[in-house]
Amino acid sequence: MLYNIITSVYFVAVLFIITVLLAVYLIKESTKIFILDKIAGQKTRGTSFVYDLLKVRFKSAFIYKNVTLVDGNDDNPNIKPDCDILYISRGGILLITVIPDKGKFDNPKTGMWKYSYENIKHETVTLLRVNPFDSSIPQANVIEDLLTGQGLLNKTITRAVLFTSDEVEFESDYPEILIMGNLFDYIEEFDLSGELNSNELTIAVDTIDTYASINQETDDMVSNISPDQKRFKTKLHAKRDLNLK
């Protein structure tokens, strides 16, 4: 009798676990389908488009778009170029430059890029473009300086470039060159790196919140911090304060 009861409880527990796992899987797959539908129907894939996708897919991350950072020197404020996407999670800090253009890129890791595209006359036009990895160095440097000022030393600022068009080619392929097809996989792996602990995460987010200014021309600097995340930040503050005592 006792054996039958134990067996029944075990069976129910296993069935419950399988049901929960299946529900989680179906939710994730439904989210992917929603996102893929959005990608397929979207003609303009700029910064706001990428921001919206990341906000839906990575709800626990702190994500900003079109961020202008100030170095915090009140006597001589040094405004740095805008960051297209600034992504902060336990994995660390990630800067993403969004390139929605169609065409072909000769894209070395350093030095100028060559960009070729076909104009309305069906003529091939080739232009030199500033390497986005070079142009994002000042952005990374100012974030590193701000974090150092808050006691976060030697934190890696990861920089990546995302091509969002389906009609793009590039000569060089390396891990920091992203397309829509591998964006989520890249960020999921990034999140697992554990660059920031809980205290460091809240310090990093607070620092960005303090020194990120709104782009007045586009009024487009937005954070996707939800009420749940605000409560999470409050808990992190309390935990940090306890650790300091």
C-alpha positions in Angstrom: 0.0 0.0 0.0 2.7 2.4 1.0 4.7 1.5 -2.1 1.7 2.3 -4.3 1.3 5.7 -2.6 5.0 6.6 -3.0 4.9 5.5 -6.7 1.8 7.6 -7.3 3.3 10.7 -5.7 6.5 10.2 -7.7 4.6 9.9 -10.9 2.6 13.0 -10.2 5.8 14.9 -9.3 7.5 13.9 -12.6 4.3 14.7 -14.6 4.2 18.1 -13.0 7.9 18.9 -13.8 7.4 17.8 -17.4 4.3 20.0 -17.7 6.2 23.0 -16.3 9.2 22.4 -18.6 6.8 22.0 -21.6 5.0 25.3 -20.7 8.3 27.2 -20.4 9.4 25.8 -23.8 6.1 26.7 -25.5 6.3 30.2 -24.1 9.8 30.7 -25.4 8.9 29.3 -28.8 5.8 31.5 -29.0 8.0 34.5 -28.2 10.4 33.5 -31.0 7.5 33.2 -33.4 6.3 36.6 -32.5 9.7 38.1 -32.9 10.3 36.3 -36.3 6.9 37.6 -37.5 7.9 41.1 -36.5 11.3 40.8 -38.3 9.6 39.5 -41.5 7.1 42.4 -41.5 9.5 45.2 -40.7 11.0 47.1 -43.6 13.0 49.6 -41.5 15.4 47.8 -39.2 17.1 50.6 -37.4 18.0 51.2 -33.7 14.4 51.3 -32.5 13.6 48.1 -34.2 16.5 46.3 -32.6 15.7 47.8 -29.2 12.1 46.6 -29.4 13.2 43.1 -30.2 15.7 42.9 -27.4 13.2 44.4 -24.9 10.7 41.6 -25.8 13.3 38.8 -25.7 15.6 39.8 -22.8 13.2 41.1 -20.2 15.7 40.9 -17.2 18.3 43.0 -19.0 18.6 46.8 -18.8 18.5 48.1 -22.4 18.9 51.7 -23.7 18.9 53.1 -27.2 20.4 56.3 -28.7 22.4 57.0 -25.5 24.6 60.1 -25.2 27.0 59.7 -22.3 28.7 62.6 -20.4 31.9 61.9 -18.6 30.7 63.5 -15.3 33.3 66.4 -15.3 31.1 69.4 -14.3 33.8 71.9 -15.2 34.3 70.5 -18.7 31.6 68.1 -19.7 32.8 65.9 -22.5 29.9 64.5 -24.4 30.7 61.4 -26.3 29.1 60.1 -29.5 25.7 58.3 -29.2 25.5 54.6 -28.6 22.9 52.9 -30.7 22.2 50.1 -28.2 23.5 49.8 -24.7 22.8 46.5 -23.1 23.5 45.7 -19.5 23.0 42.3 -17.7 24.9 40.0 -15.4 26.9 39.1 -18.5 28.4 42.7 -18.5 28.1 45.7 -20.7 27.5 45.4 -24.4 27.6 48.2 -27.0 25.9 47.4 -30.3 26.2 49.6 -33.4 23.3 49.0 -35.7 23.8 49.1 -39.5 20.6 48.8 -41.5 22.1 49.4 -44.9 21.9 47.1 -47.9 25.0 46.4 -49.9 28.5 45.0 -49.5 31.0 45.8 -46.8 34.8 45.3 -46.8 34.9 45.3 -43.0 38.3 44.8 -41.4 38.4 44.9 -37.6 40.5 48.1 -37.6 40.8 50.8 -40.2 38.3 52.3 -42.7 35.5 50.2 -44.2 34.5 50.2 -47.9 30.8 50.2 -48.6 29.4 49.3 -52.0 25.8 49.5 -53.0 23.6 49.9 -56.1 21.9 53.2 -56.6 18.5 53.9 -58.3 20.3 54.0 -61.7 21.7 50.5 -61.0 25.2 51.8 -60.8 27.6 50.5 -58.2 28.7 53.2 -55.7 31.6 52.6 -53.4 32.2 54.8 -50.4 34.6 54.8 -47.4 33.0 54.6 -44.0 34.4 55.0 -40.6 34.9 51.6 -38.9 32.1 51.3 -36.3 34.5 49.4 -34.0 36.8 52.4 -34.1 34.0 54.9 -33.6 32.7 53.0 -30.5 36.0 53.2 -28.7 35.3 56.6 -27.1 31.9 55.3 -26.0 33.5 52.3 -24.3 36.2 54.4 -22.8 33.8 56.8 -21.2 31.7 54.0 -19.7 34.9 52.4 -18.4 35.9 55.7 -16.8 32.5 56.1 -15.2 32.5 52.6 -13.8 36.0 53.1 -12.5 34.8 56.2 -10.7 32.2 54.0 -9.0 34.7 51.4 -7.9 34.1 48.9 -10.7 37.6 48.2 -12.0 38.8 46.3 -15.0 35.3 45.6 -16.4 35.3 44.6 -20.1 33.1 46.7 -22.3 32.1 44.5 -25.2 31.5 46.1 -28.6 29.6 44.5 -31.5 28.2 45.5 -34.9 24.8 44.3 -36.1 23.8 44.2 -39.7 20.0 44.1 -39.8 19.3 43.9 -43.5 18.7 40.6 -45.3 20.5 42.1 -48.4 23.9 42.6 -47.0 27.3 41.0 -47.6 30.5 41.4 -45.6 34.1 40.3 -46.4 35.3 39.5 -42.9 33.4 37.4 -40.3 34.4 37.5 -36.6 32.4 36.9 -33.4 31.5 40.6 -32.9 30.0 40.9 -36.4 26.3 40.0 -36.0 23.3 39.5 -38.2 19.7 39.1 -37.2 20.0 35.3 -37.4 22.6 35.0 -34.7 21.8 38.1 -32.5 19.8 36.2 -29.8 22.3 33.3 -29.6 25.2 35.8 -29.2 23.4 37.7 -26.4 22.3 34.5 -24.6 26.0 33.4 -24.6 27.0 36.9 -23.5 24.6 36.7 -20.6 26.2 33.5 -19.3 29.6 35.1 -18.9 28.9 36.4 -15.5 31.1 39.6 -15.8 29.0 41.4 -13.2 27.7 40.2 -9.8 24.5 41.5 -8.3 26.1 44.5 -6.6 28.1 45.4 -9.7 25.0 45.2 -11.9 23.1 47.7 -9.9 26.1 50.1 -9.7 26.5 49.9 -13.5 22.9 50.5 -14.1 22.8 53.4 -11.7 25.9 54.9 -13.3 24.4 54.8 -16.7 21.1 56.2 -15.4 23.0 59.1 -13.9 25.3 60.0 -16.8 23.1 59.1 -19.8 21.4 62.1 -21.3 18.4 62.4 -23.7 19.2 63.1 -27.3 17.2 66.3 -27.7 17.1 66.1 -31.4 15.4 62.6 -31.5 14.1 62.5 -27.8 14.8 58.8 -28.3 16.9 57.7 -25.3 14.6 55.2 -23.6 15.2 52.6 -20.9 13.0 49.5 -20.7 13.2 49.3 -16.9 9.9 47.8 -15.8 8.4 48.1 -12.3 9.6 44.6 -11.6 13.2 45.6 -12.5 12.8 48.7 -10.3 11.9 46.5 -7.4 14.9 44.3 -8.3 17.2 47.3 -8.2 15.8 48.2 -4.8 16.6 44.8 -3.5 20.1 45.1 -5.0 20.6 48.4 -3.2 19.5 46.9 0.1 21.8 43.9 -0.4 24.7 46.2 -1.3 24.1 48.4 1.8 24.1 45.3 4.0 27.4 44.1 2.5 28.9 47.5 3.2 28.0 47.4 6.9 
